[in-house]
Amino acid sequence: MYKKVILILFVVLAVSSAIYALLDRRPVTTSSDEAYKAYEKGLDYYNKLYTKEALQEYERAFKLDPQFAMAHFRAATLFYDFDRKEKYEESREKALALLDKVKDIERLQILHGFARIDRNMKEVEKYSKELIDRYPDHFETVYIQAHKLYEEQKFEEAAEASLRILKINPEYALAYNLLGYIYYFLGEYEKSLEYLKKYAEIAEGQANPHDSRGEILMYLGHYDEALREFMIADSIKPNLQFVITHMGDVYSSKWMFRDAIGAYMKTAELASNERMRVEQNLKISSCYYYMDKADEGIAILEETVNGSPDNIALHSRLGGLYALTGDLDKALVELGMVKGLIAREQASDNYPDSVERHTPLAQLYLESRIALARGYYPEAVDYLKQVLDQLKPYNFAYPLRRMGEVYLEAGMPDSAIAVLSEVLERNPNDALCLYRLSEAYQLKNMAKEQMEALKRFLAVTKDADENISRIREARLTLSRLENLITS
């Protein structure tokens, strides 16, 4: 997933310490063989996305050599991920204080990494350019290039950069992982899965290859296969938070919302930081909405937003639920909160002029919900098109589903069928799209097509929770149509 790709941005090529017996031949600056061994062991764990174990080794490395700047830096990035603020500041301060004692490339890597944490895009751009200009063929520089191109959705160029990584080291497993995601977004699904197969072969016995393959299979609607991959990943390395939340995503896709909520709650317990815990509550609230328990979903978000009052996504989603349940006054209050928080964030001068500024997705999402609740259909569609422009191809299904909903409310079934069918081309088992598609066919009095959509919807949700209104209605409607045809 995209967040995993970000997580491995600073992973470097692990090389045996025996080869680098001399200080000036090591890729990082340390005077201690034992510290270097611990550092390399930490990198090995980090390559596998076993971050807790990686942090332990980085800490061991800088305890063995307190002047080991890169060990302090690597540890700092993980302290930040784990919300250990005091330890983060301590390791950050030590890493920065040692900049004059390290190689130039280490200095730039450290400054680039902290600029990303600070979300100072001017500095990120500056140090990225310096790294690329000075060290165009260095392993980590090429990885930064690939990641930057991936973020910019320049997937063909990102693929070329990733293949350059493999020319440097054909056995670097995570490059195959990145290529798997790149080719998924390029629409070359077989190639995507082939690269992930290669990733699994090279990284045999690791959890993440199975998680990545499961994620792509889930995106393609192969939910049972995806769940098997996630279970294999969990058997290899139990309780990795990204694996457990992916299990929840599969259950949610199959409308097994109770199981999904259980997985998200477990992920929240395992979460290394508050951001991950908030994300799980957002997912749980969505499950409750589709279980016809919107009030419980709202209650969860209200409680969560009290603990994270500056979280823009939380206010946006809470406002969306208010709009869906007809409480426009509260929805508008949340829209005001979203706009205020965004204005505060945009007041920062951390973004270079080269970065195009869009209306943030959180605001567009909530504006579309409010417009739909008011019956302002063209405005709702316009907001969703702006969402689509920013999300595509990462998560184009979401705005297109919502557009289908708007078109249905507006009595425009042909437009609804067009956008919903676009989603189903990539994922033919998107349950909500299939349900909405049946509604569109009903508006056009296309009984056979409606029946087919309902059958597909009920097949996908065959293991779903009981007493979900949409499933009850789908069964009743399908039965009625079958009786009409046979009578």
C-alpha positions in Angstrom: 0.0 0.0 0.0 1.0 3.6 -0.4 1.8 4.1 3.3 4.1 1.0 3.2 5.9 2.5 0.2 6.5 5.7 2.3 7.6 3.6 5.2 10.5 2.1 3.2 11.7 5.3 1.6 14.9 5.4 3.5 15.8 1.7 3.5 19.3 1.2 2.3 21.2 -1.8 0.8 22.4 -4.0 3.6 26.0 -5.1 3.1 28.0 -7.5 5.2 30.1 -5.7 7.8 33.0 -8.1 7.0 33.4 -6.4 3.6 33.5 -3.0 5.2 36.2 -3.7 7.8 37.8 -0.3 7.3 36.0 2.8 8.5 36.2 4.7 5.2 34.8 1.8 3.2 31.6 1.6 5.2 28.5 3.2 3.7 27.9 5.0 7.0 30.2 6.6 9.5 31.0 4.7 12.7 34.2 3.6 14.5 32.6 0.5 16.0 32.3 -2.9 14.2 29.7 -4.0 16.7 27.6 -0.8 16.3 27.8 -1.3 12.5 26.6 -4.9 12.8 23.6 -3.8 15.0 22.8 -1.1 12.5 22.8 -3.5 9.6 20.7 -5.9 11.5 18.3 -3.0 12.1 18.2 -2.4 8.4 17.5 -6.0 7.7 14.5 -5.9 10.1 13.4 -2.6 8.5 13.5 -4.2 5.0 11.0 -6.7 6.3 8.9 -3.9 7.9 9.5 -5.3 11.4 9.9 -1.8 12.8 9.9 -2.6 16.5 12.8 -5.0 16.1 14.6 -2.5 13.8 14.3 0.2 16.4 15.9 -2.1 19.1 18.9 -2.6 16.9 19.3 1.1 16.0 19.2 1.9 19.7 21.8 -0.8 20.3 24.0 0.7 17.5 24.1 4.2 18.9 24.6 3.0 22.5 27.7 1.1 21.2 28.8 4.2 19.3 27.2 7.5 20.6 28.8 9.3 17.6 26.9 7.1 15.1 24.8 9.8 13.3 22.9 7.5 10.9 21.9 5.2 13.8 20.5 8.2 15.7 18.7 9.3 12.5 17.1 5.9 11.7 16.0 5.5 15.4 14.6 9.0 15.3 12.3 8.2 12.3 10.9 5.2 14.2 10.6 7.1 17.5 8.5 9.6 15.5 6.3 6.8 14.1 5.8 5.3 17.6 4.8 8.7 19.0 7.8 8.7 21.4 8.3 12.4 21.2 11.0 12.9 23.8 13.1 10.1 22.4 12.5 11.4 18.9 13.7 14.9 19.8 16.7 13.4 21.6 17.8 11.3 18.7 17.1 14.0 16.2 19.2 16.5 18.1 22.1 14.0 18.3 21.9 13.2 14.6 21.9 16.8 13.6 24.7 17.7 16.0 26.9 15.1 14.2 26.4 16.3 10.7 29.9 17.7 10.4 31.4 14.3 11.2 29.7 12.3 8.5 30.0 11.9 4.7 28.2 14.4 2.5 25.7 11.8 1.3 24.8 10.9 4.9 24.3 14.5 5.8 21.9 15.0 2.9 20.0 11.8 3.7 19.5 12.9 7.3 18.4 16.5 6.3 16.1 15.1 3.7 14.6 12.6 6.1 13.9 15.2 8.8 12.4 17.6 6.2 9.9 14.9 5.3 9.0 14.4 8.9 8.6 18.2 9.3 6.5 18.3 6.1 8.7 21.1 4.9 8.4 20.5 1.2 10.8 23.3 0.3 13.5 21.5 2.2 12.5 18.1 0.8 12.8 19.5 -2.7 16.1 21.1 -2.0 17.8 18.1 -0.5 16.3 15.7 -3.0 17.8 17.8 -5.8 21.2 17.9 -4.1 21.2 14.1 -3.6 20.2 13.5 -7.2 22.7 16.1 -8.7 25.6 14.9 -6.6 24.9 11.1 -6.4 22.7 10.2 -9.4 23.7 6.5 -9.3 23.7 5.9 -5.6 21.3 3.3 -4.4 19.4 5.3 -2.0 19.2 8.3 -4.3 17.7 6.2 -7.0 15.2 4.9 -4.5 14.3 8.5 -3.5 13.8 9.3 -7.2 11.5 6.3 -7.7 9.5 7.2 -4.6 9.1 10.9 -5.7 7.9 9.8 -9.2 5.5 7.4 -7.5 4.1 10.1 -5.3 3.7 12.4 -8.4 1.8 9.5 -10.1 4.4 9.4 -12.9 4.2 5.6 -12.8 6.1 4.8 -16.0 9.1 6.9 -14.9 8.8 5.4 -11.4 9.0 1.9 -13.0 12.2 2.9 -14.9 13.8 4.2 -11.7 12.8 1.0 -9.8 14.4 -1.1 -12.5 17.6 1.0 -12.1 17.6 -0.1 -8.5 17.5 -3.7 -9.6 20.5 -3.0 -11.9 22.4 -1.9 -8.9 21.3 -4.9 -6.9 19.1 -7.5 -8.7 18.3 -9.1 -5.3 16.8 -6.0 -3.7 13.4 -7.4 -2.7 11.6 -4.1 -1.9 12.1 -2.8 -5.5 10.0 -5.7 -6.7 7.4 -4.7 -4.1 7.3 -1.2 -5.4 7.0 -2.4 -9.0 4.0 -4.5 -8.0 2.2 -1.4 -6.8 3.3 0.7 -9.8 2.0 -1.8 -12.4 -1.2 -2.1 -10.5 -1.8 1.6 -10.9 -0.7 1.4 -14.5 -3.5 -1.2 -15.0 -1.1 -4.0 -15.8 -2.5 -6.4 -13.2 -0.8 -9.6 -14.3 2.6 -7.8 -14.4 1.9 -6.4 -10.9 1.3 -9.9 -9.5 4.3 -11.3 -11.3 6.6 -8.7 -9.6 5.0 -9.5 -6.2 5.6 -13.2 -6.9 9.3 -12.4 -7.5 9.3 -10.3 -4.3 8.0 -13.4 -2.4 10.7 -15.6 -3.9 13.5 -13.3 -2.9 12.0 -12.4 0.5 11.1 -16.0 1.3 9.8 -16.4 4.8 8.8 -12.8 5.3 5.3 -11.5 5.9 5.1 -8.4 3.7 5.2 -10.2 0.3 2.0 -12.0 1.3 0.5 -8.8 2.6 1.3 -6.9 -0.6 0.0 -9.6 -2.9 -3.1 -9.8 -0.7 -3.6 -6.1 -1.0 -3.5 -6.1 -4.8 -5.8 -9.1 -4.9 -8.2 -7.2 -2.6 -8.2 -4.2 -4.9 -9.0 -6.5 -7.8 -12.0 -8.0 -5.9 -10.4 -11.4 -5.2 -11.4 -11.2 -1.6 -11.0 -14.9 -0.5 -7.6 -15.2 -2.1 -6.6 -11.9 -0.5 -7.7 -13.1 2.9 -5.6 -16.2 2.6 -2.5 -14.1 1.8 -3.1 -11.9 4.8 -3.5 -15.0 7.0 -0.3 -16.4 5.7 1.4 -13.1 6.5 0.0 -13.2 10.0 1.2 -16.7 10.6 4.7 -15.7 9.6 4.8 -12.6 11.7 1.8 -12.3 14.0 0.1 -9.0 14.8 1.7 -6.7 12.2 -0.7 -3.8 12.3 -0.9 -3.3 8.6 -1.7 -7.0 8.0 -4.5 -7.0 10.6 -6.1 -3.8 9.2 -6.0 -5.3 5.7 -7.9 -8.3 7.1 -10.5 -5.9 8.3 -10.6 -4.3 4.9 -11.4 -7.6 3.3 -14.2 -8.4 5.8 -15.6 -4.9 5.2 -15.5 -5.5 1.4 -17.5 -8.7 2.0 -19.9 -6.8 4.3 -18.8 -8.9 7.2 -18.7 -5.8 9.3 -18.6 -7.4 12.8 -15.4 -9.2 11.8 -14.1 -6.0 10.2 -14.7 -4.1 13.4 -12.9 -6.8 15.4 -9.9 -6.5 13.1 -9.8 -2.7 13.3 -10.1 -2.7 17.1 -7.2 -5.2 17.3 -5.2 -2.9 15.0 -6.0 0.1 17.2 -4.6 -1.9 20.2 -1.4 -2.8 18.2 -1.1 0.7 16.7 2.3 2.4 17.1 0.9 5.9 17.0 -2.3 8.0 17.4 -2.6 8.5 13.6 -3.1 4.7 13.1 -5.6 4.5 16.0 -7.7 7.4 14.5 -7.6 5.7 11.1 -9.1 2.5 12.7 -11.9 4.5 14.3 -12.7 6.1 11.0 -13.0 2.6 9.5 -15.1 1.4 12.4 -17.5 4.3 12.1 -18.0 3.5 8.4 -18.8 -0.1 9.3 -21.5 1.0 11.7 -23.1 3.2 9.1 -23.5 0.3 6.6 -24.8 -1.8 9.5 -27.6 0.7 9.8 -26.1 2.0 13.1 -25.1 5.5 12.0 -25.6 6.8 15.5 -22.9 4.5 16.8 -20.6 5.6 14.1 -21.2 9.2 14.9 -20.6 8.6 18.6 -17.3 7.0 17.9 -16.1 9.9 15.8 -17.4 12.5 18.3 -15.4 10.8 21.0 -12.3 10.5 18.8 -12.4 14.1 17.6 -12.4 15.2 21.3 -9.1 13.5 21.7 -7.7 14.7 18.3 -9.3 18.1 17.8 -6.9 19.2 15.0 -7.4 16.1 12.8 -8.9 17.4 9.6 -10.0 14.0 8.3 -11.9 13.3 11.5 -13.9 16.6 11.2 -14.6 15.9 7.6 -15.9 12.3 8.1 -17.9 13.4 11.1 -19.5 16.2 9.1 -20.2 13.7 6.3 -22.1 11.4 8.7 -24.1 14.4 10.0 -25.0 15.2 6.4 -26.0 11.7 5.6 -28.3 11.5 8.6 -29.9 14.9 7.9 -28.2 17.1 10.5 -27.0 19.8 8.2 -26.4 22.3 11.0 -23.8 20.1 12.6 -22.4 19.2 9.2 -21.8 22.9 8.5 -20.1 23.4 11.9 -17.7 20.6 10.9 -17.2 22.2 7.5 -16.2 25.4 9.3 -13.7 23.4 11.4 -12.2 21.8 8.4 -11.8 25.1 6.6 -10.2 26.7 9.6 -7.7 23.9 10.2 -6.8 23.8 6.5 -6.3 27.6 6.4 -4.0 27.3 9.4 -2.0 24.5 7.7 -1.8 26.4 4.4 -0.5 29.5 6.1 2.8 27.6 6.5 5.5 28.6 4.0 6.8 25.1 3.9 5.6 24.5 0.3 7.7 25.5 -2.7 6.1 27.5 -5.5 6.5 24.5 -7.8 3.9 22.5 -5.7 0.4 23.0 -7.1 -2.1 23.6 -4.3 -5.5 22.0 -4.5 -8.5 22.3 -2.4 -7.8 19.6 0.2 -9.7 16.3 -0.2 -11.2 16.5 3.3 -13.0 19.7 2.4 -14.1 18.5 -1.0 -15.5 15.3 0.5 -17.6 17.2 3.0 -18.7 19.8 0.5 -20.0 17.0 -1.7 -21.9 15.4 1.2 -23.5 18.7 2.1 -24.4 19.5 -1.5 -26.0 16.1 -1.9 -28.0 16.5 1.3 -29.3 19.8 0.0 -30.2 18.4 -3.4 -27.5 20.5 -5.2 -26.6 17.7 -7.5 -24.4 19.6 -10.1 -22.3 21.1 -7.2 -21.9 17.6 -5.6 -20.7 16.1 -8.8 -18.3 19.0 -9.3 -16.7 18.5 -5.9 -16.4 14.8 -6.5 -14.7 15.4 -9.9 -12.1 17.5 -8.1 -11.7 14.6 -5.6 -11.3 12.2 -8.6 -8.6 14.4 -10.2 -6.5 14.2 -7.0 -7.1 10.6 -6.1 -6.9 8.9 -9.4 -5.5 6.3 -9.8 -4.9 5.6 -6.1 -8.5 5.4 -5.0 -10.7 6.4 -7.9 -13.4 4.0 -6.8 -14.5 6.1 -3.9 -15.4 9.3 -5.8 -17.0 7.4 -8.7 -19.2 5.4 -6.2 -20.3 8.7 -4.7 -20.9 10.2 -8.1 -23.1 7.2 -8.9 -25.0 7.9 -5.7 -25.5 11.6 -6.7 -26.7 10.6 -10.2 -29.2 8.2 -8.7 -30.6 10.8 -6.3 -30.8 13.2 -9.3 -32.7 10.7 -11.4 -29.9 10.2 -13.9 -29.5 6.4 -14.2 -27.5 6.5 -17.4 -24.8 8.6 -15.8 -24.9 6.4 -12.7 -24.4 3.3 -14.8 -21.5 4.8 -16.6 -19.5 5.8 -13.5 -20.3 2.6 -11.5 -19.3 0.4 -14.5 -16.0 2.1 -14.6 -15.3 1.0 -11.0 -16.5 -2.5 -11.7 -14.1 -2.8 -14.7 -11.2 -2.9 -12.1 -13.0 -4.6 -9.3 -16.0 -6.6 -10.5 -16.9 -7.5 -6.9 -17.3 -4.0 -5.5 -20.4 -4.7 -3.4 -21.7 -1.2 -3.0 -21.2 -0.5 -6.7 -23.2 -3.6 -7.6 -26.0 -2.6 -5.3 -26.1 1.0 -6.7 -26.0 -0.5 -10.2 -29.1 -2.5 -9.5 -30.9 0.6 -8.4 -29.9 2.4 -11.6 -31.2 -0.5 -13.7 -34.4 -0.4 -11.7 -34.9 3.3 -12.6 -34.6 2.3 -16.3 -36.9 -0.7 -15.9 -34.2 -3.0 -17.1 -35.3 -6.1 -15.0 -32.8 -8.6 -16.4 -29.8 -6.3 -15.8 -31.1 -5.4 -12.4 -31.4 -9.1 -11.5 -27.9 -9.8 -12.7 -26.5 -6.9 -10.6 -28.4 -8.2 -7.5 -27.2 -11.7 -8.0 -23.6 -10.5 -8.2 -24.1 -8.3 -5.1 -25.6 -11.2 -3.1 -22.8 -13.5 -4.2 -20.1 -11.1 -2.9 -22.0 -10.6 0.4 -22.9 -14.2 0.9 -21.0 -14.3 4.2 -22.3 -10.9 5.3 -23.7 -10.0 8.7 -27.4 -10.6 9.1 -30.0 -7.9 9.4 -28.3 -5.4 7.0 -31.1 -3.5 5.3 -29.6 -3.4 1.9 -29.1 -7.1 1.8 -32.6 -7.8 3.0 -33.9 -5.5 0.3 -31.7 -7.1 -2.4 -33.0 -10.6 -1.6 -36.7 -9.4 -1.6 -36.3 -7.5 -4.8 -34.5 -10.4 -6.5 -37.2 -12.8 -5.4 -39.9 -10.5 -6.7 -38.3 -10.1 -10.0 -37.7 -13.9 -10.4 -41.4 -14.5 -9.6 -42.5 -11.9 -12.2 -40.4 -13.6 -14.8 -41.6 -17.1 -14.1 -45.3 -16.2 -13.6 
